[in-house]
């Protein structure tokens, strides 16, 4: 794909790359026949781009002594390639480039270093570059490899053979036959025909035609030439010029085909030919709607109430009035009824949202996708629905997992102030117990031992009685205040748990619902942008 990089500025290359990217983006939206047609155009484009759509590279290939370099000079009417004793063999590729031609990058890709610029008014079209390749029978292995590589990349192969070695098996079996399908147009040139009599020439030409047809060239173009007399050179130039015309015509046709493909894509999306306008997706609004629905689906309101009730239940067992604490043991923990509270982090091990809440979430997601699809082509509305539907498949499990990993803030470890409250209540109970024991001791002494002891008095009541009454009153007061604090604290913990749950749920909604929806919206916007740019460029 190096040519794609080197020709990135070529207009046709730019259009084909744009079409390829667009085809990849819109593949799922196109009807099968439209997609097949666009791919066919891309296949043709790849073929043409591999050979450069605007420049025809013609390679002269032949063995040592075939007259290839002489033909090269005669075609261009310039003494460019050295021939004869000074250069008995061609050892490296030599390219003749028309002045002002854009063939430089192409020749870089072909790795042809030796180049000669010829005037614009030379005998061949300006989009034709002639390359004199190394001799195919060169003893230098690198030259042979260069011929193999270049012969597969150029547009036109001109096989130059002489009357003495035109039937050489190496030429046919190792070169013409394997490369017969690589070239768009192949021309076979019989050089040095000035050395043959007319009858000999006809025999050789017929035999040469038979050989190249056996090699796989169908309806081959054969030209008899002589660099000495100039015979056949005009015919050969006409053949090469025809190839150049074919190149330009096919390049223009390819540009038109690419334009047709782009328009077919647009029409498949909007049959009426209307412009495509996509409504903007508000992440804030959609996320708020989906998070609210997902929170309901995950049972956040029920969990919030359970967290508050659980904290109050556990707080009451820890700081409630001592005689009534045992009654709390008879009630189940609200969180455990929801399969919560199995560890210190209050993780959910088997919590599952109800089917009814999941149905509500499905409805909310459908509403979002329908709202997002308003005004879009039918295929894109369907795509948004399918994306949302597919995204929903794993959301319930992900929500349950998110809730399970959320710390609800209701640990099994008792709060420090619970211990303080319990201590304060026990001080009241201790005072009541002391007062009760004191009164009991006085009663036993009077009834069984006939000993009367007057207890100290305070405001007409014995001190032991004050201890009992004050102690009991203190325990009730501490339990009432503590219970009020437990309820207040339970409300705050429930709010924090809700915030933590919604944060976890928001992450699931963003990754599993919003991101796929946004990705599909981005894909559609890229398609619209590319179609609009293509129409403006056209």
C-alpha positions as CSV (number, residue, x, y, z in Angstrom):
1,X,0.0,0.0,0.0
2,X,3.0,2.3,-0.4
3,X,1.5,3.9,-3.5
4,X,-1.5,5.1,-1.4
5,X,0.9,7.0,0.8
6,X,3.0,8.4,-2.0
7,X,-0.1,9.5,-4.0
8,X,-2.1,10.8,-1.1
9,X,-2.5,14.2,-2.8
10,X,-3.9,12.7,-6.0
11,X,-7.5,13.7,-6.4
12,X,-8.7,10.3,-7.5
13,X,-6.8,8.6,-4.7
14,X,-8.4,11.0,-2.2
15,X,-11.9,10.3,-3.5
16,X,-11.4,6.5,-3.4
17,X,-10.0,6.7,0.1
18,X,-13.0,8.8,1.2
19,X,-15.4,6.3,-0.5
20,X,-13.7,3.3,1.2
21,X,-13.9,4.9,4.6
22,X,-17.5,5.9,4.0
23,X,-18.4,2.4,2.8
24,X,-16.9,0.9,6.0
25,X,-19.0,3.3,8.1
26,X,-22.2,2.9,6.2
27,X,-22.0,-0.9,5.4
28,X,-24.7,-1.9,7.9
29,X,-27.1,0.7,6.5
30,X,-26.9,-0.1,2.8
31,X,-29.1,-2.5,0.8
32,X,-27.1,-5.6,-0.4
33,X,-27.1,-4.5,-4.0
34,X,-25.9,-1.0,-3.3
35,X,-23.2,-2.3,-1.0
36,X,-22.1,-4.8,-3.7
37,X,-22.0,-2.0,-6.3
38,X,-19.9,0.3,-4.1
39,X,-17.5,-2.6,-3.4
40,X,-17.2,-3.3,-7.1
41,X,-16.2,0.3,-7.7
42,X,-13.7,0.1,-5.0
43,X,-12.1,-3.0,-6.4
44,X,-11.8,-1.4,-9.8
45,X,-10.3,1.7,-8.1
46,X,-7.7,-0.4,-6.2
47,X,-6.7,-1.9,-9.6
48,X,-6.3,1.5,-11.1
49,X,-4.6,3.1,-8.1
50,X,-2.1,0.3,-8.0
51,X,-1.0,1.4,-11.5
52,X,-1.6,5.2,-11.0
53,X,-4.7,6.4,-12.7
54,X,-3.2,9.5,-14.4
55,X,0.1,8.3,-15.7
56,X,0.9,5.4,-18.1
57,X,4.2,3.7,-17.4
58,X,5.5,1.8,-20.4
59,X,8.3,-0.7,-19.9
60,X,10.6,-2.0,-22.6
61,X,11.7,-5.5,-21.7
62,X,14.1,-7.7,-23.6
63,X,17.2,-9.7,-23.6
64,X,20.8,-8.6,-24.3
65,X,21.2,-7.5,-27.9
66,X,17.5,-7.4,-28.7
67,X,17.7,-3.8,-29.7
68,X,15.7,-2.6,-26.7
69,X,17.8,0.5,-26.0
70,X,18.0,1.5,-29.7
71,X,14.2,1.2,-29.8
72,X,14.0,3.4,-26.6
73,X,16.0,6.1,-28.3
74,X,14.1,5.8,-31.6
75,X,10.7,6.1,-30.0
76,X,11.7,9.3,-28.2
77,X,13.8,10.6,-31.2
78,X,16.5,11.3,-28.7
79,X,19.9,9.7,-28.0
80,X,19.1,9.0,-24.3
81,X,20.1,5.3,-23.7
82,X,23.6,4.4,-24.5
83,X,23.9,1.6,-27.0
84,X,26.5,-0.4,-28.8
85,X,30.0,-0.9,-27.5
86,X,29.6,1.8,-24.8
87,X,26.7,0.0,-23.2
88,X,26.3,-3.5,-24.5
89,X,23.8,-4.4,-21.8
90,X,21.2,-2.4,-19.8
91,X,22.2,-2.7,-16.1
92,X,19.7,-0.4,-14.4
93,X,16.2,1.0,-15.2
94,X,16.2,4.3,-17.1
95,X,13.0,6.4,-17.2
96,X,12.2,9.1,-19.7
97,X,9.8,11.6,-18.1
98,X,7.9,14.3,-20.0
99,X,8.7,17.8,-18.8
100,X,6.2,18.9,-16.1
101,X,5.0,15.3,-15.5
102,X,3.8,14.2,-12.1
103,X,5.5,10.9,-12.5
104,X,8.2,11.6,-9.9
105,X,6.4,10.1,-6.9
106,X,5.4,7.1,-9.0
107,X,9.0,6.5,-10.1
108,X,10.0,6.8,-6.4
109,X,7.5,4.0,-5.7
110,X,8.9,2.0,-8.6
111,X,12.4,2.7,-7.2
112,X,13.7,3.9,-10.5
113,X,16.6,6.3,-9.8
114,X,17.9,7.0,-13.3
115,X,15.6,9.5,-15.0
116,X,15.8,11.8,-18.0
117,X,13.4,14.7,-18.6
118,X,12.3,15.1,-22.2
119,X,10.6,18.2,-23.7
120,X,6.8,18.5,-23.6
121,X,6.6,18.5,-27.4
122,X,8.1,15.1,-27.8
123,X,6.4,12.4,-29.9
124,X,4.5,10.7,-27.1
125,X,1.6,12.0,-24.9
126,X,2.6,13.9,-21.8
127,X,1.1,11.3,-19.5
128,X,3.4,8.6,-20.8
129,X,6.6,7.6,-19.1
130,X,8.9,5.2,-21.0
131,X,11.2,2.9,-18.9
132,X,14.1,0.9,-20.3
133,X,14.5,-2.1,-18.0
134,X,17.6,-4.1,-17.4
135,X,18.2,-7.1,-19.7
136,X,16.3,-10.1,-18.6
137,X,19.2,-12.4,-19.2
138,X,21.6,-10.3,-17.0
139,X,24.0,-12.4,-14.9
140,X,23.4,-9.9,-12.1
141,X,20.7,-11.4,-9.9
142,X,19.7,-8.0,-8.6
143,X,18.9,-6.9,-12.2
144,X,16.7,-10.0,-12.7
145,X,14.9,-9.2,-9.4
146,X,14.4,-5.6,-10.5
147,X,12.9,-6.7,-13.8
148,X,10.5,-9.1,-12.0
149,X,9.4,-6.4,-9.6
150,X,8.9,-3.6,-12.2
151,X,7.2,-5.8,-14.7
152,X,4.4,-6.5,-12.2
153,X,3.9,-2.9,-11.5
154,X,3.9,-1.0,-14.8
155,X,0.9,-0.4,-16.9
156,X,2.2,-1.6,-20.3
157,X,4.7,-4.3,-21.1
158,X,6.5,-4.0,-24.4
159,X,8.4,-7.2,-25.0
160,X,11.2,-6.5,-27.4
161,X,12.6,-9.6,-29.2
162,X,15.0,-10.0,-32.1
163,X,14.7,-12.4,-35.0
164,X,17.5,-14.6,-33.6
165,X,16.2,-15.2,-30.0
166,X,12.4,-14.5,-30.3
167,X,11.6,-18.1,-29.5
168,X,14.0,-18.4,-26.5
169,X,12.3,-20.6,-23.9
170,X,13.6,-18.5,-20.9
171,X,11.9,-15.4,-22.3
172,X,8.5,-17.2,-22.7
173,X,8.5,-19.5,-19.7
174,X,10.0,-17.2,-17.1
175,X,8.7,-13.8,-18.2
176,X,5.9,-13.5,-20.8
177,X,3.9,-16.4,-19.6
178,X,3.9,-15.6,-15.8
179,X,3.3,-11.9,-16.4
180,X,0.6,-12.3,-19.1
181,X,-2.2,-11.4,-16.7
182,X,-0.4,-8.6,-14.9
183,X,-0.5,-6.0,-17.7
184,X,-3.5,-4.1,-18.9
185,X,-2.0,-3.9,-22.4
186,X,0.9,-6.0,-23.7
187,X,2.7,-5.2,-26.9
188,X,5.2,-7.6,-28.5
189,X,7.8,-5.9,-30.7
190,X,9.9,-7.7,-33.3
191,X,13.0,-5.5,-33.7
192,X,15.7,-5.4,-36.3
193,X,13.3,-6.6,-39.1
194,X,15.5,-4.8,-41.6
195,X,17.7,-7.8,-41.4
196,X,14.9,-10.1,-42.6
197,X,13.6,-10.8,-46.1
198,X,9.9,-10.2,-46.6
199,X,9.1,-13.9,-46.6
200,X,11.2,-14.6,-43.5
201,X,9.6,-11.7,-41.8
202,X,6.1,-13.2,-42.3
203,X,7.2,-16.6,-41.1
204,X,8.8,-15.1,-37.9
205,X,5.8,-12.9,-37.2
206,X,3.4,-15.8,-37.5
207,X,5.6,-18.1,-35.3
208,X,5.9,-15.3,-32.7
209,X,2.2,-14.8,-32.6
210,X,1.7,-18.5,-32.0
211,X,4.2,-18.5,-29.2
212,X,2.8,-15.6,-27.3
213,X,-0.8,-16.9,-27.7
214,X,0.4,-20.1,-26.1
215,X,1.9,-17.9,-23.3
216,X,-1.6,-16.6,-22.6
217,X,-1.8,-13.3,-24.5
218,X,-5.2,-13.1,-26.1
219,X,-5.4,-11.2,-29.4
220,X,-1.8,-10.0,-28.9
221,X,-0.6,-6.7,-30.4
222,X,2.5,-7.4,-32.6
223,X,4.5,-4.7,-34.2
224,X,7.5,-5.1,-36.5
225,X,10.1,-2.3,-36.1
226,X,13.5,-1.3,-37.2
227,X,15.5,1.4,-35.3
228,X,17.7,1.7,-38.4
229,X,15.0,2.4,-41.0
230,X,12.3,3.7,-38.7
231,X,9.8,1.1,-39.9
232,X,7.0,0.4,-37.5
233,X,7.9,3.2,-35.0
234,X,4.9,5.3,-35.8
235,X,2.7,2.2,-35.3
236,X,4.3,1.5,-32.0
237,X,3.9,5.2,-30.9
238,X,0.2,5.0,-31.9
239,X,-0.2,1.8,-29.8
240,X,1.4,3.5,-26.8
241,X,-0.6,6.7,-27.4
242,X,-3.8,4.6,-27.4
243,X,-2.8,3.2,-24.0
244,X,-2.3,6.7,-22.7
245,X,-5.7,7.7,-23.9
246,X,-7.2,4.6,-22.3
247,X,-5.5,5.6,-19.0
248,X,-6.9,9.1,-19.0
249,X,-10.4,8.0,-20.1
250,X,-10.5,5.3,-17.4
251,X,-9.2,7.8,-14.7
252,X,-12.1,10.2,-15.6
253,X,-14.5,7.3,-15.6
254,X,-13.3,6.2,-12.3
255,X,-13.8,9.6,-10.8
256,X,-17.4,9.6,-12.2
257,X,-18.0,6.1,-10.8
258,X,-16.8,7.2,-7.4
259,X,-19.2,10.2,-7.6
260,X,-22.0,7.8,-8.6
261,X,-21.2,5.5,-5.7
262,X,-21.4,8.4,-3.2
263,X,-24.7,9.5,-4.6
264,X,-26.1,6.0,-4.5
265,X,-25.1,5.9,-0.8
266,X,-26.9,9.2,-0.2
267,X,-30.0,8.0,-2.1
268,X,-30.1,4.7,-0.2
269,X,-30.2,6.7,3.1
270,X,-32.6,9.4,1.8
271,X,-34.6,8.1,-1.2
272,X,-36.2,11.5,-1.7
273,X,-32.8,13.2,-1.9
274,X,-33.5,15.4,1.1
275,X,-30.6,16.7,3.1
276,X,-29.8,14.8,6.2
277,X,-30.2,16.7,9.5
278,X,-29.3,15.0,12.7
279,X,-30.7,16.3,16.0
280,X,-28.1,16.9,18.7
281,X,-28.0,14.4,21.6
282,X,-27.9,16.1,25.0
283,X,-25.7,14.0,27.2
284,X,-26.9,15.7,30.3
285,X,-30.6,15.2,29.5
286,X,-30.3,11.7,28.3
287,X,-28.1,10.6,31.1
288,X,-30.5,12.1,33.7
289,X,-33.4,10.2,32.1
290,X,-31.5,6.9,31.8
291,X,-30.0,7.1,35.3
292,X,-33.4,7.8,36.8
293,X,-34.9,4.8,35.0
294,X,-31.9,2.6,35.8
295,X,-32.0,3.7,39.5
296,X,-35.6,2.6,39.6
297,X,-34.7,-0.7,37.8
298,X,-32.0,-1.3,40.3
299,X,-34.4,-0.7,43.2
300,X,-32.6,2.3,44.6
301,X,-35.8,3.8,46.2
302,X,-36.4,0.5,48.0
303,X,-32.7,0.2,49.0
304,X,-32.7,3.7,50.3
305,X,-35.7,3.0,52.5
306,X,-34.1,-0.3,53.6
307,X,-30.8,1.4,54.5
308,X,-32.6,4.0,56.6
309,X,-34.8,1.4,58.3
310,X,-31.8,-0.9,58.8
311,X,-29.8,1.8,60.4
312,X,-32.7,2.7,62.7
313,X,-33.3,-1.0,63.5
314,X,-29.6,-1.6,64.3
315,X,-29.3,1.7,66.2
316,X,-32.4,0.9,68.2
317,X,-30.9,-2.5,69.2
318,X,-27.7,-0.7,70.3
319,X,-29.0,2.4,72.0
320,X,-32.7,1.7,72.6
321,X,-34.2,1.4,76.1
322,X,-32.7,-1.7,77.5
323,X,-35.9,-3.6,78.4
324,X,-37.2,-3.2,74.9
325,X,-34.0,-4.2,73.0
326,X,-34.9,-7.8,73.0
327,X,-38.1,-7.0,71.2
328,X,-36.0,-5.7,68.3
329,X,-34.4,-9.2,68.0
330,X,-37.8,-10.5,67.0
331,X,-37.8,-8.2,63.9
332,X,-35.8,-9.0,60.8
333,X,-33.2,-6.6,59.4
334,X,-34.7,-4.6,56.5
335,X,-31.4,-4.9,54.5
336,X,-31.2,-8.6,55.0
337,X,-34.7,-9.0,53.6
338,X,-33.2,-7.6,50.4
339,X,-30.2,-9.9,50.7
340,X,-28.1,-7.0,51.8
341,X,-25.7,-6.6,54.7
342,X,-23.8,-9.9,54.4
343,X,-20.4,-8.3,55.0
344,X,-19.0,-5.2,56.7
345,X,-19.2,-3.3,53.4
346,X,-22.9,-4.2,53.0
347,X,-22.3,-5.7,49.5
348,X,-25.2,-7.2,47.6
349,X,-24.6,-10.9,47.0
350,X,-27.9,-12.0,45.4
351,X,-29.9,-8.8,44.9
352,X,-31.8,-8.7,41.7
353,X,-34.0,-6.0,40.3
354,X,-37.6,-7.0,39.7
355,X,-38.8,-7.8,36.1
356,X,-41.3,-5.0,36.3
357,X,-38.5,-2.4,36.9
358,X,-36.4,-3.8,34.1
359,X,-39.4,-3.5,31.8
360,X,-39.7,0.2,32.8
361,X,-36.0,0.6,32.0
362,X,-36.5,-0.9,28.6
363,X,-39.3,1.5,27.9
364,X,-37.2,4.5,28.9
365,X,-34.3,3.4,26.6
366,X,-36.8,2.9,23.8
367,X,-38.1,6.4,24.3
368,X,-34.5,7.8,24.3
369,X,-33.7,6.0,21.0
370,X,-36.9,7.1,19.4
371,X,-36.3,10.7,20.4
372,X,-32.7,10.5,19.2
373,X,-33.9,9.0,15.9
374,X,-36.4,11.8,15.1
375,X,-35.7,13.2,11.7
376,X,-33.0,10.7,10.8
377,X,-33.1,8.3,7.8
378,X,-35.1,5.1,8.4
379,X,-32.0,2.9,8.4
380,X,-30.4,5.1,11.1
381,X,-33.5,5.1,13.3
382,X,-33.4,1.3,13.1
383,X,-29.7,1.3,13.9
384,X,-30.2,3.4,17.0
385,X,-33.0,1.1,18.2
386,X,-30.8,-2.0,17.5
387,X,-27.8,-0.4,19.4
388,X,-30.0,0.4,22.4
389,X,-31.6,-3.0,22.3
390,X,-28.2,-4.8,22.2
391,X,-26.9,-2.5,24.9
392,X,-29.8,-3.4,27.2
393,X,-29.0,-7.1,27.2
394,X,-26.3,-6.9,29.8
395,X,-27.5,-3.9,31.7
396,X,-29.6,-5.7,34.4
397,X,-26.6,-7.9,35.4
398,X,-24.3,-4.8,35.3
399,X,-26.7,-2.9,37.5
400,X,-26.9,-5.7,40.1
401,X,-23.1,-5.9,40.0
402,X,-22.8,-2.1,40.5
403,X,-25.1,-2.2,43.4
404,X,-23.3,-5.2,44.9
405,X,-20.0,-3.3,44.9
406,X,-21.4,-0.1,46.4
407,X,-20.6,0.6,50.0
408,X,-24.0,1.5,51.5
409,X,-22.4,2.9,54.7
410,X,-24.3,0.7,57.1
411,X,-21.6,-1.5,58.5
412,X,-21.9,-4.2,61.1
413,X,-19.4,-2.3,63.2
414,X,-21.1,-0.1,65.9
415,X,-20.7,3.6,65.8
416,X,-18.6,5.2,68.5
417,X,-21.5,7.4,69.7
418,X,-23.6,4.3,70.1
419,X,-21.2,3.0,72.7
420,X,-21.3,6.4,74.4
421,X,-25.1,6.4,74.5
422,X,-25.1,2.9,75.8
423,X,-22.6,3.9,78.5
424,X,-24.7,6.9,79.5
425,X,-27.8,4.7,79.7
426,X,-26.0,2.1,81.8
427,X,-25.0,4.9,84.2
428,X,-28.8,5.5,84.8
429,X,-29.4,1.8,85.2
430,X,-26.5,1.6,87.6
431,X,-28.0,4.4,89.7
432,X,-31.4,2.7,89.6
433,X,-29.9,-0.6,90.6
434,X,-28.0,1.0,93.5
435,X,-31.1,2.8,94.7
436,X,-33.1,-0.5,94.4
437,X,-30.6,-2.5,96.3
438,X,-30.4,0.2,98.9
439,X,-34.2,0.1,99.4
440,X,-34.2,-3.6,99.4
441,X,-31.5,-3.7,102.1
442,X,-33.5,-1.4,104.2
443,X,-36.6,-3.6,103.8
444,X,-34.8,-6.8,104.7
445,X,-33.2,-5.2,107.8
446,X,-36.6,-4.0,109.0
447,X,-38.7,-7.1,108.3
448,X,-36.2,-9.9,109.1
449,X,-33.7,-8.4,111.5
450,X,-36.1,-5.8,113.2
451,X,-33.5,-3.1,112.5
452,X,-34.9,0.2,111.5
453,X,-32.5,2.5,109.5
454,X,-33.7,5.8,108.3
455,X,-32.3,6.6,104.8
456,X,-31.2,10.1,104.0
457,X,-33.9,12.2,102.7
458,X,-34.1,14.8,99.9
459,X,-37.3,16.8,99.5
460,X,-39.5,14.4,101.4
461,X,-38.2,11.3,99.5
462,X,-35.4,8.9,100.5
463,X,-32.2,9.2,98.5
464,X,-32.5,5.5,97.3
465,X,-35.9,6.3,95.9
466,X,-34.4,9.3,94.1
467,X,-31.7,7.1,92.7
468,X,-34.3,4.6,91.3
469,X,-36.5,7.3,89.9
470,X,-33.8,9.5,88.5
471,X,-31.9,6.4,87.1
472,X,-35.0,5.2,85.3
473,X,-35.8,8.6,84.0
474,X,-32.2,9.1,82.8
475,X,-32.3,5.8,80.9
476,X,-35.6,6.8,79.2
477,X,-34.3,10.2,78.4
478,X,-31.0,8.9,76.9
479,X,-32.9,6.3,74.9
480,X,-35.3,8.9,73.5
481,X,-32.5,11.3,72.5
482,X,-30.5,8.5,71.1
483,X,-33.4,7.2,69.1
484,X,-34.0,10.6,67.6
485,X,-30.3,10.9,66.7
486,X,-30.5,7.4,65.1
487,X,-33.4,8.4,63.0
488,X,-31.7,11.7,61.9
489,X,-28.5,9.8,61.2
490,X,-30.4,7.1,59.3
491,X,-31.8,9.7,57.0
492,X,-28.4,11.1,56.2
493,X,-26.9,7.6,55.7
494,X,-29.7,6.7,53.3
495,X,-29.0,9.9,51.3
496,X,-25.3,9.0,51.1
497,X,-26.1,5.5,50.1
498,X,-28.4,6.8,47.4
499,X,-25.7,9.1,46.1
500,X,-23.2,6.2,46.0
501,X,-25.7,3.9,44.3
502,X,-26.5,6.6,41.7
503,X,-22.8,7.2,41.0
504,X,-22.3,3.5,40.4
505,X,-25.4,3.3,38.3
506,X,-24.3,6.4,36.3
507,X,-21.1,4.6,35.4
508,X,-23.0,1.6,34.1
509,X,-25.4,3.8,32.2
510,X,-22.6,5.8,30.6
511,X,-20.6,2.8,29.6
512,X,-23.4,0.5,28.6
513,X,-26.2,2.7,27.3
514,X,-24.9,6.2,26.5
515,X,-21.6,5.3,25.0
516,X,-23.0,2.9,22.4
517,X,-25.7,5.4,21.5
518,X,-23.2,8.2,21.2
519,X,-20.9,6.0,19.1
520,X,-23.7,5.3,16.7
521,X,-24.6,9.0,16.6
522,X,-21.0,9.8,15.9
523,X,-20.8,7.3,13.1
524,X,-23.9,8.8,11.5
525,X,-22.5,12.3,11.8
526,X,-19.3,11.2,10.1
527,X,-21.3,9.8,7.2
528,X,-23.3,13.0,6.8
529,X,-20.1,15.1,7.0
530,X,-18.4,12.9,4.4
531,X,-21.4,13.0,2.0
532,X,-21.7,16.8,2.3
533,X,-18.0,17.3,1.7
534,X,-18.1,15.0,-1.3
535,X,-21.1,16.9,-2.7
536,X,-19.3,20.2,-2.2
537,X,-16.1,19.0,-3.8
538,X,-18.1,17.6,-6.7
